[in-house]
């Protein structure tokens, strides 16, 4: 359309001038995405599909650049996998590498948070992207949401086939960008969910997607998408559950095993931390039963048996 406009205005041949051209398409800096709505992009949350009785609501963060390039097969697979589980999905994006505008616009309300779990599919830190992250600002935003925050990532530096055939998994750069930086923000349960296919296909996939041929477009890893959707559903249901009904396991330091080293981590007050954690949980409604009155009683109960 831009070329048509330029020709219609500036063509040397006067007979070419004055032709019609459509106005530029303006994409919002911050908006919502869904593969099944007209034009796939909207700024109105009511345009998104919504189950009649959703088991939970999940907020998803996406990269705007992938959406504008229509390279969204990996995103679409996650959205549909969650919706197949009866979950309402609100998938949002923001310009640049700062997710805060999307979170403020679509995941929070005047009186309450709209979502039960937040999932980032960008593969990067919440604020700052691949080479930098403002973890202090991210902690502030996530503390305000106070919901589980998961970070899943597409492969950017190797193909799905190379990754599935590798005994090493992610490389050092990928581990830093896709795992470490999001964890500094507070992200949990990192999961590969997509990537690009190479000429060798994806032979190592447990479900063998049998894809043949090289592709520059993103694809979903079906096995990992299913695992991601299951984890997200469980976290969302857990948040909606009654506190006293939850089952919590606590793992203590004990290395080397069977050597009397339980709770002896250097420079860490393991039993004092456990004591404080258990009493805080009890104060917040967890059914902890009768708790020891002090740290020494707790230590004795664990080391000597209870």
C-alpha positions as CSV (number, residue, x, y, z in Angstrom):
1,X,0.0,0.0,0.0
2,X,2.9,2.4,0.7
3,X,4.3,1.7,-2.8
4,X,0.9,2.4,-4.3
5,X,0.6,5.6,-2.4
6,X,4.1,6.8,-3.6
7,X,3.3,5.9,-7.2
8,X,0.0,7.7,-7.1
9,X,1.7,10.8,-5.7
10,X,5.0,10.9,-7.5
11,X,5.0,8.8,-10.7
12,X,6.6,10.5,-13.6
13,X,3.8,9.3,-15.9
14,X,0.8,11.4,-15.0
15,X,-1.6,8.6,-15.9
16,X,-0.2,6.6,-13.0
17,X,-1.0,9.3,-10.5
18,X,-4.1,9.6,-8.3
19,X,-4.6,5.9,-7.8
20,X,-6.2,4.6,-4.7
21,X,-4.3,3.2,-1.8
22,X,-5.5,2.0,1.6
23,X,-4.5,3.7,4.8
24,X,-1.7,2.2,6.9
25,X,-2.7,-0.4,9.4
26,X,-2.0,0.8,12.9
27,X,-1.2,-1.9,15.4
28,X,-1.5,-1.1,19.1
29,X,1.6,-0.9,21.3
30,X,-0.2,-2.8,24.0
31,X,-3.0,-5.2,23.2
32,X,-4.5,-8.7,23.2
33,X,-4.0,-11.7,20.9
34,X,-6.1,-14.7,20.0
35,X,-5.8,-16.9,16.9
36,X,-9.6,-17.3,16.6
37,X,-10.8,-13.7,16.6
38,X,-11.0,-11.4,13.5
39,X,-7.6,-9.9,12.7
40,X,-6.2,-11.8,15.7
41,X,-5.4,-8.5,17.6
42,X,-7.7,-6.4,19.8
43,X,-7.6,-4.0,22.7
44,X,-11.0,-5.0,24.0
45,X,-10.9,-7.9,26.5
46,X,-14.5,-8.8,25.7
47,X,-13.5,-9.8,22.2
48,X,-11.7,-12.8,23.5
49,X,-13.4,-16.2,23.7
50,X,-14.5,-17.2,27.2
51,X,-15.7,-20.6,28.5
52,X,-19.1,-20.6,30.2
53,X,-17.7,-21.8,33.5
54,X,-13.9,-21.5,33.4
55,X,-12.0,-23.5,35.9
56,X,-9.5,-20.7,36.1
57,X,-8.2,-17.6,34.3
58,X,-4.6,-17.5,33.1
59,X,-2.7,-14.4,31.8
60,X,-0.2,-15.0,29.1
61,X,2.6,-12.6,28.0
62,X,3.6,-12.7,24.3
63,X,6.2,-11.0,22.1
64,X,4.6,-8.3,19.9
65,X,7.1,-8.9,17.2
66,X,6.1,-12.5,16.7
67,X,2.4,-11.5,16.5
68,X,3.0,-8.8,13.9
69,X,5.0,-11.2,11.8
70,X,2.1,-13.8,12.1
71,X,4.7,-16.3,13.4
72,X,2.5,-17.6,16.2
73,X,2.1,-21.3,15.8
74,X,3.9,-21.9,19.2
75,X,1.6,-19.3,20.9
76,X,-1.5,-20.7,19.3
77,X,-0.8,-24.2,20.5
78,X,-0.4,-23.1,24.2
79,X,-3.6,-21.0,24.0
80,X,-5.6,-23.9,22.6
81,X,-4.1,-26.4,25.0
82,X,-5.2,-24.3,28.0
83,X,-8.7,-23.6,26.6
84,X,-9.1,-27.4,26.0
85,X,-8.8,-27.7,29.8
86,X,-11.6,-25.2,30.4
87,X,-9.3,-22.3,31.2
88,X,-10.0,-18.7,30.2
89,X,-6.9,-17.3,28.5
90,X,-6.0,-13.7,28.4
91,X,-3.0,-13.3,26.1
92,X,-1.5,-9.9,26.0
93,X,1.5,-8.1,24.5
94,X,3.4,-4.8,24.9
95,X,5.8,-3.0,22.7
96,X,9.5,-3.1,23.6
97,X,10.7,-5.5,26.2
98,X,8.7,-4.3,29.2
99,X,5.6,-6.4,30.1
100,X,4.3,-3.9,32.7
101,X,1.9,-2.0,30.4
102,X,0.2,-5.3,29.4
103,X,0.0,-6.5,33.0
104,X,-1.5,-3.2,34.1
105,X,-4.0,-3.0,31.2
106,X,-5.3,-6.6,31.2
107,X,-4.3,-8.6,34.3
108,X,-5.3,-6.2,37.1
109,X,-8.5,-4.4,38.1
110,X,-9.4,-1.6,40.4
111,X,-10.4,-4.0,43.2
112,X,-8.8,-7.4,42.4
113,X,-6.4,-9.3,40.2
114,X,-8.1,-10.8,37.1
115,X,-5.9,-13.9,36.7
116,X,-5.0,-17.0,38.8
117,X,-1.7,-17.6,37.2
118,X,0.7,-15.6,35.0
119,X,2.7,-17.3,32.2
120,X,5.4,-15.6,30.1
121,X,6.0,-17.2,26.7
122,X,8.4,-14.5,25.7
123,X,11.5,-16.5,26.8
124,X,12.9,-13.3,28.4
125,X,12.9,-11.5,31.7
126,X,9.8,-9.6,32.6
127,X,11.4,-6.2,32.2
128,X,14.4,-5.8,30.0
129,X,14.5,-8.7,27.6
130,X,17.5,-10.9,26.8
131,X,20.5,-8.8,27.8
132,X,19.2,-6.9,30.8
133,X,16.6,-7.2,33.5
134,X,15.2,-4.9,36.1
135,X,14.5,-7.6,38.7
136,X,13.6,-5.1,41.4
137,X,10.8,-3.6,39.3
138,X,9.7,-7.1,38.3
139,X,9.5,-8.2,41.9
140,X,7.3,-5.1,42.6
141,X,4.9,-5.9,39.8
142,X,4.7,-9.6,40.6
143,X,4.2,-8.9,44.4
144,X,1.2,-6.8,43.4
145,X,-0.2,-9.6,41.4
146,X,0.5,-12.2,44.0
147,X,-0.1,-15.2,41.7
148,X,2.1,-18.0,40.5
149,X,4.5,-16.8,37.7
150,X,5.8,-19.4,35.2
151,X,8.2,-18.7,32.4
152,X,8.2,-20.9,29.3
153,X,10.5,-20.4,26.4
154,X,10.9,-21.1,22.7
155,X,14.3,-22.2,21.5
156,X,16.2,-19.3,19.9
157,X,19.7,-20.7,19.3
158,X,19.1,-24.2,18.2
159,X,16.4,-26.2,16.4
160,X,13.9,-28.5,18.1
161,X,15.7,-31.5,16.6
162,X,19.1,-30.4,17.8
163,X,17.7,-29.9,21.3
164,X,15.8,-33.2,21.5
165,X,18.8,-35.1,20.3
166,X,21.2,-33.4,22.7
167,X,22.3,-34.8,26.0
168,X,23.1,-31.3,27.2
169,X,19.8,-29.6,26.6
170,X,20.1,-25.8,26.6
171,X,23.4,-24.1,26.0
172,X,25.1,-21.6,28.4
173,X,23.7,-18.5,26.6
174,X,20.2,-20.0,26.5
175,X,20.4,-21.0,30.2
176,X,21.4,-17.5,31.2
177,X,18.8,-15.7,29.0
178,X,15.9,-18.2,29.2
179,X,16.3,-19.6,32.7
180,X,18.5,-17.6,35.0
181,X,17.2,-14.0,34.3
182,X,13.5,-14.9,34.5
183,X,14.2,-16.8,37.8
184,X,15.8,-13.6,39.2
185,X,12.4,-12.0,38.7
186,X,10.6,-14.9,40.5
187,X,9.7,-17.2,37.6
188,X,9.3,-20.9,38.3
189,X,9.0,-24.2,36.4
190,X,10.9,-23.2,33.2
191,X,9.7,-25.2,30.2
192,X,10.7,-25.4,26.5
193,X,7.5,-25.2,24.5
194,X,8.5,-24.5,20.9
195,X,11.2,-23.6,18.4
196,X,12.1,-23.9,14.8
197,X,12.6,-27.1,12.8
198,X,15.8,-28.0,11.0
199,X,16.3,-30.3,8.1
200,X,16.8,-33.3,10.3
201,X,13.3,-33.0,11.7
202,X,12.6,-33.8,15.4
203,X,13.5,-37.5,15.8
204,X,14.2,-37.2,19.5
205,X,10.7,-36.1,20.5
206,X,9.0,-38.7,22.8
207,X,5.8,-38.2,20.8
208,X,7.8,-37.9,17.5
209,X,6.1,-35.0,15.7
210,X,7.6,-36.5,12.5
211,X,8.1,-33.0,11.0
212,X,10.2,-33.1,7.9
213,X,12.0,-30.2,6.3
214,X,13.5,-27.0,7.5
215,X,11.4,-24.1,8.6
216,X,12.1,-20.5,9.7
217,X,8.7,-20.3,11.3
218,X,8.1,-21.1,15.0
219,X,6.5,-24.5,15.8
220,X,5.1,-25.9,19.0
221,X,6.6,-28.9,20.7
222,X,3.4,-30.9,21.3
223,X,4.7,-32.9,24.2
224,X,6.0,-29.9,26.1
225,X,2.9,-27.8,25.4
226,X,0.8,-30.5,26.9
227,X,3.1,-30.6,30.0
228,X,3.0,-26.8,30.3
229,X,-0.8,-26.7,30.1
230,X,-1.1,-29.4,32.8
231,X,1.3,-27.5,35.1
232,X,-0.5,-24.2,34.6
233,X,-3.9,-25.8,35.3
234,X,-2.6,-27.4,38.5
235,X,-1.1,-24.1,39.7
236,X,-4.3,-22.2,38.9
237,X,-6.5,-24.7,40.6
238,X,-4.1,-24.7,43.6
239,X,-4.5,-20.9,44.0
240,X,-8.3,-21.2,44.0
241,X,-8.2,-24.0,46.6
242,X,-8.9,-23.6,50.3
243,X,-5.6,-23.1,52.2
244,X,-6.2,-25.8,54.8
245,X,-6.8,-28.4,52.1
246,X,-3.4,-28.0,50.5
247,X,-0.6,-30.6,50.9
248,X,2.9,-29.1,51.2
249,X,6.2,-31.0,51.2
250,X,9.3,-29.4,52.7
251,X,12.8,-30.7,51.7
252,X,15.7,-30.0,54.1
253,X,19.4,-29.9,53.4
254,X,21.0,-33.2,54.3
255,X,24.3,-33.8,52.5
256,X,26.1,-36.1,52.5
257,X,23.2,-38.4,53.1
258,X,23.2,-40.8,56.1
259,X,26.0,-38.9,57.7
260,X,24.3,-36.9,60.4
261,X,24.3,-33.8,58.2
262,X,20.6,-32.9,58.2
263,X,20.1,-29.2,58.6
264,X,23.8,-28.4,58.8
265,X,24.1,-26.2,55.6
266,X,27.0,-23.8,56.1
267,X,26.0,-20.3,57.2
268,X,22.3,-21.1,57.0
269,X,20.0,-21.5,60.0
270,X,18.0,-24.3,58.6
271,X,15.9,-25.2,61.6
272,X,15.2,-21.6,62.5
273,X,14.1,-21.0,59.0
274,X,11.8,-24.0,59.0
275,X,10.4,-23.0,62.4
276,X,9.6,-19.5,61.1
277,X,8.1,-20.9,57.9
278,X,5.8,-23.4,59.7
279,X,4.5,-20.8,62.1
280,X,3.9,-18.4,59.2
281,X,2.0,-21.1,57.3
282,X,-0.1,-21.8,60.4
283,X,-0.9,-18.1,60.7
284,X,-2.0,-18.0,57.1
285,X,-4.5,-20.9,57.5
286,X,-2.5,-24.0,56.7
287,X,-3.4,-27.1,58.8
288,X,0.0,-27.8,60.3
289,X,-1.2,-29.6,63.4
290,X,0.6,-29.0,66.8
291,X,3.9,-27.2,66.2
292,X,7.0,-27.3,68.5
293,X,7.2,-24.4,70.8
294,X,10.8,-23.5,69.9
295,X,13.6,-24.2,67.4
296,X,15.3,-26.8,69.7
297,X,12.1,-28.8,70.1
298,X,11.7,-28.8,66.3
299,X,15.3,-29.9,65.7
300,X,14.9,-32.7,68.2
301,X,11.6,-33.8,66.6
302,X,13.2,-34.1,63.2
303,X,16.5,-35.6,64.1
304,X,15.1,-38.0,66.7
305,X,11.8,-38.8,65.0
306,X,8.4,-37.7,66.0
